[in-house]
Amino acid sequence: KGHDPVAMRITTVTSLPSPSPLLLLVVQLLLWLIIPGREAVGAASTCPAPCSCSNQASRVICTRRNLEEVPDSISNNTRYLNLQENSIQ
């Protein structure tokens, strides 16, 4: 008799061993370090050089810094951004 291919596929998929939690953690950390542009924990806490920040860069204060443009390194974690008294046009 022939085997049902769907049943064989399900059996094959469900019989795969599950990866260990440590392996998953290592893979996640490697991806976090390798993939640039990802706004994760490390990137979220950076502060643009001319500004001052608090609350893990969720508050970025760039007042009176003679800026001509918005700093490009502002984190996606930023919830409050103050650019008053600059030369931004």
N, C-alpha and C positions, 0 to 999 in steps of 0.2 A: 504494500500500500504506500501511496505517496504521503509525505508530511505536509501539513498546512504551513506555507511559508510565513504567514502572519504569526502563528503560534511560535514558530521557531525564532522569529525576530524578537518577539516579546521575551522569550526565554533567554535569548542571548543578551539582550539589554539588561534585564533584571538580574542576570547572574554576574555582571561585572562587579569587581571589588570596589568598594568606596574608598576614595583617597583619605589619607589620615588628615586630621585637623592641622597638624604641624606642616604638612606638605602644602595645604591650601594657604596657610599663613605665609610661608616662604614665597610662594608664587605671587601672592598679593603684594608683599613687600617689594619683590623684584619689579613687578609692573609699576608700582608707585615710584620707584627710583628711575626706571628706564624711560617711561613715557613722559616727555616734556609737555608743558602746557596744561597739565592736569592740576586743577585747583583743589588739592587735597590738604591735609593737615600742615605739611611743611610750607607749601606755597601760600596757604591762607594766613599765615602768621607774619609774612614779610611786609615791610613798610617802605614806601618810596623814600629815597634818600633825603629829599628836601623837606619832608613832612614829619610830623610826629603822630604816633598811633597809640591806641589803647584797646583793651578788650580783644586781643588777638587780631588786631588790624580791622576790627569792625567799625572803629571810629578813626577816621583819617583827617588830620588837621593840617592844612597847607596854607593857612592865612599868612599874608605879608611875606611871601618867599620870593617875590619878584619873578614869579613863573610866567612864561609866555605861552605855555601849553599845559594841558592836563598831564600829569605824570602817567607813563604807560604801564607802570608796575603796580597799579592799584588792584588789590585783591578782590576776587568775586565775593569774599566774605564781608566786604565793606557794606555797612548799613547807614553810615553817616559820613558825608564827605564835605569839608568846608574849604572852599577855594576863594574866599573873599579877599579883597584888597591885593589882587595880582594884576598882571597885564595880559590876561588871557582874552583873546578876541574871537 
